[in-house]
Amino acid sequence: MSQYIYHCQDCNKEFTHQHHMADAGKVEVACPHCGSKLVHQLVAAFSAVTPKKS
């Protein structure tokens, strides 16, 4: 599962939500602080650790 960062337009708070990448765009996310569905996803940095090839 991936973790996504959202911003609520009603209460102006940021929060994280976990869901599968396959569900992106299908999941209706609501703000846990005020319950609003007026949220948008923020761009977040990530890092990946891969095995070093010899």
N, C-alpha and C positions, 0 to 999 in steps of 0.2 A: 504494500500500500504506500501511496505517496502522500506527503503532507503539503498542503497548499495554504498560502497566506491570503486572507481576504480583508477588505476594508469596508466597514458599514457606513453608508451615506447618511443614515439617520442619527446615530449616536457618535459617529466619527471615531470609532475604535477599530483596532486591528485584532484579528484572531486567526487561529490556524484550524484547518479541517482536514481530516484524512479520508481519502477515498481512492479507489483503484483508477489507474489511468484510463482504463476502458470506459469508466463511468463519467469521464470529464464531459461536461456539457449536458449530461443527463441528470445529474444530481442537483436538486434544489437546495441551496445552502441558505440557512437563516443565521442571523447574528445571535450568539449565545447570551449577549448582554441585554439586548432589547427585543429580540425576536423578529426584527425586520428582515425582509427578503431583498431589500435594496442594497445588495453587496456586490462588489466587483473584486476579481482576483488580482493580486499584485504580482509583479515580477520578482522572483527571489533567486538568489545565487545558490548554487549547489556544488558539491564536489563528489567525485567518484574515485574509489580506490580500485585499481586494477593490478593484476600480477605483473611484475616486471619480467619482460622477455629477455632471454640471454642471447 
